[in-house]
Amino acid sequence: MRKLIKLKTDHVHLTPSLRMRVNLAAQVLSNTMSCTLASQGRHDTEGTRKLIGMMDRFFDCLNVKSARQGDRTRKDDLKPYRDVEDARFTWLEKEFLGYLHRWEQQAQQTPGVTKDVKNRMCLSKQTLVGLRMTELTKTLLQEEGVTYVLSDKFNQDPLEQHFSKQRRRCGANENPTVMEYGRNEVNLHVMGEMLRAVRGGNVGGRAQVPIDYNNDTPLAKRPRNR
């Protein structure tokens, strides 16, 4: 009997577009996968099982979508954040981040390989940006009137949905000019809610969030390496 019924060809043979599918990564790095590997009784998969188990909990901590999700799924990690002393903060900041730090140290100490290869042996530093959610959540919980925080709200899905519509407007044109991009923006603004996000994209179905076209706040600049 097949145990991992959700795993298909797309999970193994990745294309550039499939590499952006977060749902595929979540299905591979799941507790079901970890338990299946453990049932084989092989000691050489122990490190892999540990990584998968920690990533599964990491996904749960950062994907609390509703106040009753934890009760419905019977998973404490999917319950709303209500206290700055929540045990998940300690796990994220010390155990999970410490695990990634030790991983990076071991990769950098590998002899006989180039610096580029060492960097590819561990997670990118951009992956750790998600952990900034912990400090923001603690700050919000200290605000007056805030009873709980849903971590799933800290995401860039609305922005990705918008650009998926832009790509669909461009068709086969992968290098639109400024004029073409501006014309597409006007069309998207006129069509509004009538235009849906691309089916099969790397963003799951979510409520459409309107974009404030009058917001001229400058984007944060990447710090220069000196």
Solvent accessible surface area in square Angstrom, and as a share of the most:
residue,aa,sasa,rsa
1,M,234,1.05
2,R,140,0.51
3,K,128,0.54
4,L,37,0.19
5,I,119,0.61
6,K,128,0.54
7,L,31,0.15
8,K,125,0.53
9,T,90,0.53
10,D,64,0.33
11,H,24,0.11
12,V,110,0.63
13,H,125,0.56
14,L,73,0.36
15,T,63,0.37
16,P,112,0.71
17,S,78,0.51
18,L,26,0.13
19,R,165,0.60
20,M,101,0.45
21,R,54,0.20
22,V,94,0.54
23,N,66,0.34
24,L,14,0.07
25,A,42,0.33
26,A,38,0.29
27,Q,59,0.26
28,V,44,0.25
29,L,41,0.20
30,S,21,0.13
31,N,82,0.42
32,T,78,0.45
33,M,26,0.12
34,S,17,0.11
35,C,74,0.44
36,T,20,0.12
37,L,30,0.15
38,A,51,0.39
39,S,72,0.46
40,Q,102,0.45
41,G,67,0.65
42,R,130,0.48
43,H,161,0.72
44,D,86,0.45
45,T,20,0.12
46,E,109,0.49
47,G,52,0.50
48,T,66,0.39
49,R,56,0.20
50,K,111,0.47
51,L,44,0.22
52,I,8,0.04
53,G,29,0.28
54,M,15,0.07
55,M,16,0.07
56,D,25,0.13
57,R,77,0.28
58,F,15,0.06
59,F,45,0.19
60,D,19,0.10
61,C,0,0.00
62,L,35,0.17
63,N,51,0.26
64,V,0,0.00
65,K,106,0.45
66,S,40,0.26
67,A,37,0.29
68,R,169,0.62
69,Q,23,0.10
70,G,0,0.00
71,D,87,0.45
72,R,164,0.60
73,T,59,0.35
74,R,223,0.81
75,K,76,0.32
76,D,101,0.52
77,D,25,0.13
78,L,13,0.06
79,K,75,0.32
80,P,9,0.06
81,Y,0,0.00
82,R,135,0.49
83,D,75,0.39
84,V,46,0.26
85,E,138,0.62
86,D,27,0.14
87,A,75,0.58
88,R,15,0.05
89,F,4,0.02
90,T,72,0.42
91,W,19,0.07
92,L,0,0.00
93,E,59,0.27
94,K,146,0.62
95,E,96,0.43
96,F,4,0.02
97,L,64,0.32
98,G,19,0.18
99,Y,34,0.13
100,L,13,0.06
101,H,101,0.45
102,R,120,0.44
103,W,69,0.24
104,E,47,0.21
105,Q,84,0.37
106,Q,127,0.57
107,A,3,0.03
108,Q,67,0.30
109,Q,138,0.61
110,T,37,0.22
111,P,117,0.74
112,G,87,0.84
113,V,58,0.33
114,T,87,0.51
115,K,152,0.64
116,D,86,0.45
117,V,51,0.29
118,K,38,0.16
119,N,71,0.36
120,R,174,0.63
121,M,81,0.36
122,C,20,0.12
123,L,66,0.33
124,S,59,0.38
125,K,147,0.62
126,Q,127,0.57
127,T,55,0.32
128,L,58,0.29
129,V,71,0.41
130,G,28,0.27
131,L,18,0.09
132,R,170,0.62
133,M,13,0.06
134,T,3,0.02
135,E,104,0.47
136,L,81,0.40
137,T,0,0.00
138,K,46,0.19
139,T,73,0.43
140,L,60,0.30
141,L,21,0.11
142,Q,135,0.60
143,E,94,0.42
144,E,177,0.79
145,G,74,0.71
146,V,53,0.31
147,T,94,0.55
148,Y,84,0.32
149,V,12,0.07
150,L,28,0.14
151,S,1,0.01
152,D,7,0.04
153,K,135,0.57
154,F,70,0.29
155,N,62,0.32
156,Q,112,0.50
157,D,22,0.11
158,P,43,0.27
159,L,98,0.49
160,E,43,0.19
161,Q,10,0.04
162,H,20,0.09
163,F,82,0.34
164,S,11,0.07
165,K,22,0.09
166,Q,7,0.03
167,R,135,0.49
168,R,108,0.39
169,R,100,0.36
170,C,26,0.15
171,G,56,0.54
172,A,105,0.82
173,N,60,0.31
174,E,153,0.69
175,N,128,0.65
176,P,52,0.32
177,T,78,0.45
178,V,132,0.76
179,M,149,0.66
180,E,52,0.23
181,Y,81,0.31
182,G,32,0.31
183,R,133,0.49
184,N,15,0.08
185,E,30,0.13
186,V,95,0.55
187,N,46,0.24
188,L,11,0.06
189,H,117,0.52
190,V,112,0.65
191,M,62,0.28
192,G,34,0.33
193,E,103,0.46
194,M,153,0.69
195,L,22,0.11
196,R,158,0.58
197,A,29,0.23
198,V,59,0.34
199,R,232,0.85
200,G,55,0.53
201,G,30,0.29
202,N,28,0.14
203,V,29,0.16
204,G,51,0.49
205,G,87,0.84
206,R,81,0.29
207,A,85,0.66
208,Q,48,0.21
209,V,86,0.50
210,P,113,0.71
211,I,69,0.35
212,D,91,0.47
213,Y,103,0.39
214,N,136,0.70
215,N,95,0.49
216,D,133,0.69
217,T,99,0.58
218,P,115,0.73
219,L,160,0.80
220,A,108,0.84
221,K,187,0.79
222,R,212,0.77
223,P,113,0.71
224,R,217,0.79
225,N,157,0.80
226,R,275,1.00
